[in-house]
Amino acid sequence: MDDLLIQTRESLAKYESSHPNLTNLWIKYIDIKVQNLENSLNHCKHAINLMNTTKDITNENILALHFIALLNNENE
């Protein structure tokens, strides 16, 4: 994945002068996606740590937490 990111950024760099709007858009979009992936991996790492000390939750609890998260994001 790192190679693909590097290759993509290098390819975009070739067009910075002729297509600055498109390259900036893609660079920012990719940066956001990478940051979101890093955040998700950190959340997963935290969840893995919790698995050492807590019991599993039910599917109903997962669904309820998902809906709460959706409502919370809707209010922002």
GROMACS elastic network, one bead per residue, 0.5 to 0.9 nm:
[ bonds ]
;  ai    aj funct       b0    kb
    1     4     6  0.50412   500
    1     5     6  0.62792   500
    1     6     6  0.86555   500
    2     5     6  0.51131   500
    2     6     6  0.61897   500
    2     7     6  0.85291   500
    3     6     6  0.51113   500
    3     7     6  0.59813   500
    3     8     6  0.84356   500
    4     7     6  0.50765   500
    4     8     6  0.59856   500
    4     9     6  0.85358   500
    5     8     6  0.51269   500
    5     9     6  0.61237   500
    5    10     6  0.85366   500
    5    30     6  0.85997   500
    6     9     6  0.52093   500
    6    10     6  0.61343   500
    6    11     6  0.85793   500
    7    10     6  0.51306   500
    7    11     6  0.61482   500
    7    12     6  0.86350   500
    8    11     6  0.50438   500
    8    12     6  0.61453   500
    8    13     6  0.85655   500
    9    12     6  0.50488   500
    9    13     6  0.60945   500
    9    14     6  0.88720   500
    9    27     6  0.73851   500
   10    13     6  0.50522   500
   10    14     6  0.67035   500
   11    14     6  0.54677   500
   11    15     6  0.73552   500
   12    15     6  0.54755   500
   12    16     6  0.65579   500
   12    22     6  0.88872   500
   12    23     6  0.57748   500
   12    24     6  0.87407   500
   12    26     6  0.81503   500
   12    27     6  0.79122   500
   13    16     6  0.51788   500
   13    17     6  0.83027   500
   13    23     6  0.74933   500
   14    17     6  0.76344   500
   14    18     6  0.85226   500
   15    18     6  0.53496   500
   15    19     6  0.54404   500
   15    20     6  0.70857   500
   15    22     6  0.86894   500
   15    23     6  0.68313   500
   16    19     6  0.54180   500
   16    21     6  0.81737   500
   16    22     6  0.82895   500
   16    23     6  0.59109   500
   16    24     6  0.77823   500
   17    20     6  0.57698   500
   19    22     6  0.55853   500
   19    23     6  0.61418   500
   19    24     6  0.85165   500
   20    23     6  0.52364   500
   20    24     6  0.58851   500
   20    25     6  0.83811   500
   21    24     6  0.52748   500
   21    25     6  0.60881   500
   21    26     6  0.86822   500
   22    25     6  0.50868   500
   22    26     6  0.62214   500
   22    27     6  0.85606   500
   23    26     6  0.51794   500
   23    27     6  0.60210   500
   23    28     6  0.85439   500
   24    27     6  0.50714   500
   24    28     6  0.60669   500
   24    29     6  0.84023   500
   25    28     6  0.53456   500
   25    29     6  0.60579   500
   25    30     6  0.85962   500
   26    30     6  0.59921   500
   26    31     6  0.84191   500
   27    30     6  0.52365   500
   27    31     6  0.60882   500
   27    32     6  0.86591   500
   28    31     6  0.50290   500
   28    32     6  0.62080   500
   28    33     6  0.86645   500
   29    32     6  0.52388   500
   29    33     6  0.63098   500
   29    34     6  0.87114   500
   30    33     6  0.50389   500
   30    34     6  0.60777   500
   30    35     6  0.85192   500
   31    34     6  0.51425   500
   31    35     6  0.61148   500
   31    36     6  0.85553   500
   32    35     6  0.51069   500
   32    36     6  0.61054   500
   32    37     6  0.86100   500
   33    36     6  0.50357   500
   33    37     6  0.61655   500
   33    38     6  0.86359   500
   34    37     6  0.50636   500
   34    38     6  0.61973   500
   34    39     6  0.86255   500
   35    38     6  0.50582   500
   35    39     6  0.61728   500
   35    40     6  0.86052   500
   36    39     6  0.50499   500
   36    40     6  0.61459   500
   36    41     6  0.86159   500
   37    40     6  0.50311   500
   37    41     6  0.61467   500
   37    42     6  0.86142   500
   38    41     6  0.51159   500
   38    42     6  0.62228   500
   38    43     6  0.86594   500
   39    42     6  0.51021   500
   39    43     6  0.62035   500
   39    44     6  0.85786   500
   40    43     6  0.50416   500
   40    44     6  0.60968   500
   40    45     6  0.85716   500
   41    45     6  0.61190   500
   41    46     6  0.86376   500
   42    46     6  0.62878   500
   42    47     6  0.86557   500
   43    46     6  0.50803   500
   43    47     6  0.62302   500
   43    48     6  0.86552   500
   44    48     6  0.61122   500
   44    49     6  0.86191   500
   45    48     6  0.50439   500
   45    49     6  0.63275   500
   45    50     6  0.87479   500
   46    49     6  0.51088   500
   46    50     6  0.63549   500
   46    51     6  0.88027   500
   47    51     6  0.62870   500
   48    51     6  0.50931   500
   48    52     6  0.71596   500
   49    52     6  0.57189   500
   49    53     6  0.77212   500
   50    53     6  0.55338   500
   50    54     6  0.59876   500
   50    55     6  0.88981   500
   51    54     6  0.53470   500
   51    55     6  0.69378   500
   51    56     6  0.75085   500
   52    55     6  0.84637   500
   54    57     6  0.89102   500
   57    60     6  0.81832   500
   57    61     6  0.62120   500
   57    62     6  0.70742   500
   58    61     6  0.51648   500
   58    62     6  0.64505   500
   58    63     6  0.87458   500
   59    62     6  0.50028   500
   59    63     6  0.61880   500
   59    64     6  0.86027   500
   60    63     6  0.50748   500
   60    64     6  0.61502   500
   60    65     6  0.85993   500
   61    64     6  0.50369   500
   61    65     6  0.60880   500
   61    66     6  0.84907   500
   62    65     6  0.51456   500
   62    66     6  0.61322   500
   62    67     6  0.87365   500
   63    66     6  0.50392   500
   63    67     6  0.63225   500
   63    68     6  0.86926   500
   64    67     6  0.51859   500
   64    68     6  0.62218   500
   64    69     6  0.86341   500
   65    68     6  0.50367   500
   65    69     6  0.61331   500
   65    70     6  0.85918   500
   66    69     6  0.51080   500
   66    70     6  0.62333   500
   66    71     6  0.87115   500
   67    71     6  0.61773   500
   67    72     6  0.85014   500
   68    71     6  0.51029   500
   68    72     6  0.60546   500
   68    73     6  0.86024   500
   69    73     6  0.61333   500
   69    74     6  0.85239   500
   70    73     6  0.51768   500
   70    74     6  0.61396   500
   70    75     6  0.88521   500
   71    75     6  0.65083   500
   72    75     6  0.54136   500
   72    76     6  0.68724   500
   73    76     6  0.53587   500
